[in-house]
Amino acid sequence: MKAITTFLFLLFASNLSAQSINEIRTEFHAVVLNPDDSRNFHNFLKDIENPTSTVKAYQAVSEALLAQVVWNPFNKLKQVVKYDKQIEAAVKEDPQNIEIRFLRLAIECNLPSFLGMSTHMDEDVDMIVSDMSGVSRMKVNPMFGQYIFHFLEETNLCSSEQLALMKQSFNSGAVMAGAE
């Protein structure tokens, strides 16, 4: 009986964790469309106990997004510096995680160049493109993989050859395999 209870607990906990990350992704997408919700997104993430490296990356991103809504330039910088420390820790914890690399790329792409904090963009693009099939390992809805692809396409961060390679992965179903 104890083994069954333990199994059910672990099953429930793993489903809760998967549901939570999908909810975080949904909230992230919503805040990107409406930056005024940055404080709500930050509050939603700040109290998560025992965050995974991916959740830590979203927590870091929430710090950067707060910089958009604070008025004082010193506070803006403080938020971006806090983001930078947290995202670097998340990348160091899981350097092959495409989602973490995408989040860092999305923020660095939008940081003012005079801050000198956009130093990983080429590295992150190369990693994402070369291992786009890794999106399927994230156990994510195929829409998130499409989101990454469209972001890279719209920002012109990829060459036409890189975009063709990713499109080939999408068309072959490599990115879609294993998605929930």
C-alpha positions in Angstrom: 0.0 0.0 0.0 2.9 2.4 0.9 4.4 1.7 -2.6 1.2 2.6 -4.3 0.8 5.8 -2.3 4.3 6.8 -3.1 3.8 6.0 -6.8 0.6 8.0 -6.9 2.3 10.9 -5.2 5.2 10.9 -7.6 2.8 10.6 -10.6 0.8 13.5 -9.3 3.9 15.6 -8.5 5.3 15.0 -12.0 2.0 16.0 -13.7 1.8 19.0 -11.5 5.3 20.1 -12.5 4.6 19.6 -16.2 1.4 21.5 -15.8 3.2 24.3 -14.0 5.9 24.8 -16.6 3.2 24.9 -19.3 1.4 27.5 -17.3 4.6 29.5 -16.9 5.1 29.4 -20.7 1.6 30.6 -21.3 2.0 33.4 -18.8 5.4 34.3 -20.4 3.8 34.6 -23.8 1.0 36.7 -22.4 3.4 39.1 -20.7 5.4 39.5 -23.9 2.2 40.6 -25.5 1.3 42.9 -22.6 4.4 44.2 -20.7 2.1 46.0 -18.2 1.5 42.5 -16.6 5.3 42.2 -15.8 4.7 42.6 -12.1 2.0 39.9 -12.0 4.3 37.5 -13.9 7.1 38.3 -11.5 4.9 37.7 -8.5 3.5 34.5 -10.0 7.1 33.1 -10.3 8.9 34.4 -7.2 7.4 32.0 -4.6 8.0 28.7 -6.6 9.7 26.3 -4.3 12.6 24.1 -5.6 12.5 25.6 -9.1 14.1 23.6 -12.0 16.7 25.3 -14.1 14.1 26.2 -16.6 11.9 27.8 -14.0 14.9 29.7 -12.7 15.4 31.0 -16.2 11.8 32.2 -16.3 12.3 33.8 -12.9 15.4 35.6 -14.3 13.4 36.8 -17.3 10.7 38.2 -15.0 13.4 40.4 -13.5 14.3 41.7 -16.9 10.7 42.3 -17.8 10.2 44.3 -14.7 12.8 46.7 -16.1 10.3 47.7 -18.7 7.8 49.0 -16.2 9.9 50.7 -13.6 10.5 54.4 -14.1 13.8 55.1 -12.4 16.8 54.3 -14.7 18.9 53.0 -11.7 16.1 50.6 -10.9 15.9 49.5 -14.5 19.6 48.8 -14.5 19.3 47.0 -11.1 16.6 44.7 -12.6 18.7 43.9 -15.6 21.8 43.1 -13.5 19.7 40.8 -11.3 18.4 39.1 -14.5 21.9 38.7 -15.8 23.2 36.9 -12.7 20.1 34.6 -12.5 20.1 33.7 -16.2 23.8 32.9 -16.1 23.2 30.6 -13.2 20.4 28.8 -15.0 22.5 28.4 -18.2 25.4 27.1 -16.1 23.1 24.6 -14.4 21.7 23.3 -17.7 23.8 24.5 -20.7 22.1 22.3 -23.3 18.6 23.4 -22.5 17.2 25.1 -25.6 14.4 26.8 -23.7 16.8 28.5 -21.3 19.0 29.6 -24.2 16.0 30.9 -26.1 14.9 33.0 -23.1 18.4 34.5 -22.7 18.4 35.2 -26.4 15.0 36.9 -26.3 16.1 39.2 -23.6 19.5 40.0 -24.9 18.0 40.8 -28.3 15.9 43.5 -26.7 18.6 45.0 -24.3 20.1 48.3 -25.3 23.5 47.7 -26.8 25.2 50.3 -24.6 24.7 48.0 -21.6 27.1 45.5 -23.2 25.1 42.6 -21.9 24.1 41.1 -25.2 27.2 38.9 -25.6 25.6 35.5 -26.0 23.3 36.0 -28.9 25.4 34.3 -31.6 26.2 31.4 -29.2 22.6 30.9 -28.3 21.3 31.1 -31.9 24.0 28.6 -33.0 23.0 26.2 -30.2 19.3 26.5 -30.8 19.6 26.0 -34.6 22.1 23.0 -34.3 19.9 21.2 -31.7 16.4 22.3 -32.7 15.3 18.7 -32.3 15.9 19.2 -28.6 12.6 21.1 -28.4 10.9 17.8 -28.4 12.8 16.8 -25.3 11.3 19.8 -23.5 7.9 17.9 -23.6 6.3 21.1 -24.8 3.4 21.8 -27.0 4.6 22.1 -30.6 3.4 25.7 -30.6 6.3 26.7 -28.3 8.7 25.2 -30.9 6.9 27.3 -33.5 7.2 30.3 -31.2 11.0 30.0 -31.1 11.1 29.5 -34.9 9.0 32.6 -35.6 11.0 34.7 -33.1 14.2 33.8 -34.8 12.7 34.4 -38.2 11.1 37.8 -37.3 14.2 39.1 -35.5 16.5 38.2 -38.4 18.9 36.6 -36.0 19.3 33.5 -38.3 20.7 33.2 -41.7 18.4 31.8 -44.4 20.4 28.5 -44.2 19.7 28.3 -40.5 16.0 28.9 -41.0 15.9 26.3 -43.7 17.6 23.8 -41.4 15.0 24.5 -38.6 12.1 24.3 -41.1 13.4 21.0 -42.2 13.3 19.8 -38.6 9.7 21.0 -38.3 8.7 19.3 -41.6 10.4 16.0 -40.7 8.5 16.0 -37.4 11.7 15.9 -35.3 10.6 18.9 -33.3 7.1 17.6 -32.9 8.0 14.2 -31.5 7.4 13.8 -27.9 5.5 17.0 -27.5 2.5 17.0 -25.2 
